Structures are given as structure tokens and as C-alpha cells.
Amino acid sequence: METITSIAKINNVQIVMLNDQENHIPVRPICEALGIAEEPQMLKIKKDEILGSVATLKVATGSDGKQYEMACIPLMFVFGWLFTINPKNVKPEAQEAVTRYKLECYKALFNHFTDQSEFLKQKQVATAEQFEEVERIRTEFKNTRIRLEEAKMLFQQIKAMTFDEWKANNNQLKLELKFDAESAE
């Protein structure tokens, strides 16, 4: 017999999990908490091609503390089964919670199936923007490299200038850089 862990208390009903390999959850306490009949839910579970293949009977502790054989489904399938429950069929105090749960499921499904396309869309935009930035910086770098080479040449010309050349240049060491950004592109 597996150990049991209490995982929730809903409408004063303790929901437990059997600590086995798949963490099975008894169906009966959830039905009690929601105020729905267990038999129609079990029939729905058995008819479902996925839930029916994973439903099983397990020994679990009832709300009275006694051991009973109960219909269970693995924890990973409980959320999908709960999504199939019509809020109109549960007791009035649970209807709002079941409706909110279903809305969360719809949102989770939407996000699961659309998040990847949103990611790809954002990635495409970010990639295009970054490509433009790389090209802009590459052009600036190319122009800066050309200006650097011209500045080095001018520096060498100034270092190499003689007194006679200075005199011939009207007593000026001023030399002009010939860089033109448009012609460099």
C-alpha cells in the first residue's frame, strides 16, 4: 500500500494523492467536493480514450478514515478531466471556481499553442533590428578606420615637415584631412 499525501481541501473535502509512481488521485473526493455524482464521471472517464486507459482502482483512505478501493487517475490527467466538467452540473458554491478553472485552462491552452509563434515573431523583429544596428556600426567602423588612416598619414606628414616646407606653407602646420564619408561608402 502506498503512502497518502493531502494535496488540497476543497469545500471541506480532503483531496489526497497516492504517492505511487504516477501519483494517483482518487476521483470520489473531487466529485464530493464539487457536488457531482461519481458514477457519471467514472463513466465519462472510462469512455474517454485517454483517461480510460490510465484510470485504475487503488486502495485509498476515505473521508471516514477507512480503507476503500477507489477509482483513481494519475495526477497529470486530473487537470484535463476537471476541464471536462460542466460548471452547471456542480453544486452552486463550486460553480464560480469551476468556471474560473475552465477559463484558466483555455488561457493555458492558448498560451501553449501561441507562445511559440509569438516568440518567433518577436525573434524575427529583434533579429531584423539588430541586423540594421550591426550594419550601421559596421559602416561607422569602416568610416572611422578610413579617418584613422588619414589622420595617421597627416600625423606622419606633420612629423616629416621641414622648416622650409613650413615656410612654403605660409608659416602654417595646418594640413587638411581629405575624408569624405559619402565617398567612403
C-alpha positions in Angstrom: 0.0 0.0 0.0 1.3 3.5 -1.0 1.5 6.4 1.4 -1.0 9.2 1.0 -0.4 12.9 0.9 -3.1 15.5 1.4 -2.9 18.0 -1.5 -5.9 20.2 -1.1 -9.1 20.8 0.9 -12.0 21.9 -1.3 -15.4 22.6 0.2 -14.3 20.8 3.4 -13.4 17.7 1.4 -9.8 16.5 1.7 -8.2 15.7 -1.7 -5.4 13.2 -1.4 -2.7 11.8 -3.6 -1.4 8.3 -3.5 2.4 8.5 -3.5 3.0 5.8 -6.1 4.9 6.0 -9.4 2.2 8.1 -11.1 0.8 10.0 -8.1 -2.8 8.7 -8.5 -5.7 10.9 -7.3 -9.0 9.3 -6.2 -11.9 10.6 -8.2 -14.6 10.3 -5.5 -13.3 13.1 -3.1 -13.1 15.5 -6.0 -16.7 14.6 -7.0 -17.8 15.1 -3.4 -16.1 18.5 -3.2 -17.8 19.6 -6.4 -21.1 18.1 -5.5 -21.3 15.9 -8.6 -22.2 12.2 -8.8 -19.2 10.0 -9.1 -20.8 7.3 -11.3 -21.4 9.6 -14.4 -17.9 11.0 -14.0 -16.4 7.5 -13.9 -18.5 6.5 -17.0 -17.1 9.6 -18.8 -13.6 8.8 -17.7 -13.9 5.1 -18.9 -15.3 6.2 -22.2 -12.5 8.7 -22.8 -9.8 7.1 -25.0 -7.0 8.7 -22.9 -8.5 8.8 -19.4 -10.0 5.3 -19.7 -6.5 3.9 -20.5 -5.0 5.4 -17.3 -7.9 5.0 -14.8 -7.3 2.3 -12.2 -8.6 1.0 -8.9 -6.4 1.7 -5.9 -6.8 1.3 -2.2 -7.2 4.8 -0.5 -8.4 6.2 2.7 -11.9 7.5 2.7 -13.2 10.6 4.5 -14.2 8.3 7.3 -10.6 7.1 7.8 -11.3 3.6 6.5 -9.5 1.9 3.5 -11.5 1.6 0.3 -10.8 0.6 -3.2 -11.3 3.8 -5.2 -11.2 4.7 -8.9 -8.1 6.9 -9.5 -6.4 8.7 -12.3 -2.8 9.9 -12.4 -2.2 13.5 -11.3 -1.1 14.5 -14.7 -4.5 13.7 -16.1 -6.7 15.2 -13.3 -6.5 18.8 -14.8 -7.7 17.6 -18.2 -10.6 15.7 -16.6 -11.6 18.7 -14.5 -11.7 20.7 -17.6 -14.5 18.5 -19.0 -16.8 19.2 -16.0 -19.7 21.5 -16.8 -19.9 24.2 -14.1 -23.8 24.0 -14.4 -23.6 20.4 -13.0 -21.7 21.2 -9.8 -23.1 22.5 -6.6 -23.8 26.2 -6.6 -20.9 27.1 -4.3 -18.4 25.4 -6.6 -19.7 26.8 -9.9 -17.7 30.0 -9.9 -14.5 28.2 -9.1 -15.1 25.6 -11.8 -15.8 28.3 -14.3 -12.6 30.2 -13.3 -10.7 27.0 -13.6 -12.0 26.4 -17.1 -11.1 29.9 -18.1 -7.6 29.4 -16.8 -7.4 26.1 -18.9 -8.5 28.0 -22.0 -5.8 30.6 -21.4 -3.2 27.9 -20.7 -4.0 26.1 -23.9 -4.0 29.3 -25.9 -0.6 30.3 -24.4 0.9 26.9 -25.0 -0.1 26.8 -28.7 0.6 30.5 -29.5 3.6 31.3 -27.4 6.0 29.7 -29.9 4.6 31.8 -32.8 4.8 34.9 -30.6 8.4 34.1 -29.8 9.2 33.6 -33.5 7.5 36.8 -34.4 9.4 38.8 -31.7 12.7 37.0 -32.6 12.2 37.9 -36.3 11.6 41.6 -35.4 14.6 41.7 -33.0 16.8 40.0 -35.5 16.0 42.5 -38.2 16.5 45.4 -35.8 19.8 44.1 -34.6 21.0 43.4 -38.2 20.3 47.0 -39.0 22.3 48.1 -35.9 25.2 45.8 -36.9 25.2 47.3 -40.4 25.1 50.9 -39.0 28.0 50.2 -36.7 29.9 48.4 -39.4 29.6 51.4 -41.7 30.6 53.8 -38.8 33.6 51.5 -38.1 34.7 51.5 -41.8 34.4 55.3 -41.9 36.3 55.6 -38.6 39.0 53.3 -39.9 39.4 55.4 -43.0 39.5 58.6 -40.9 42.1 57.0 -38.6 44.3 56.1 -41.6 44.1 59.6 -43.0 44.8 61.0 -39.5 47.9 58.8 -39.2 49.1 59.9 -42.7 48.6 63.6 -41.7 50.4 62.9 -38.4 53.3 61.5 -40.4 53.3 64.5 -42.8 53.4 66.9 -39.9 56.3 64.9 -38.3 58.1 64.8 -41.6 57.6 68.5 -42.4 60.7 70.5 -42.7 61.3 74.2 -41.8 61.4 75.1 -45.5 58.1 73.3 -46.2 56.6 75.2 -43.3 57.8 78.4 -44.7 56.4 77.4 -48.1 53.1 76.8 -46.5 52.8 80.4 -45.2 54.2 79.5 -41.8 51.4 77.0 -41.1 51.4 73.4 -39.9 47.8 73.2 -40.8 47.1 70.3 -43.2 43.6 69.2 -44.3 42.1 65.7 -43.9 40.6 64.6 -47.2 38.0 62.2 -45.7 34.5 62.3 -47.2 32.0 59.9 -45.5 29.8 59.5 -48.6 32.7 58.6 -50.9 33.9 56.0 -48.3 30.6 54.1 -48.5 
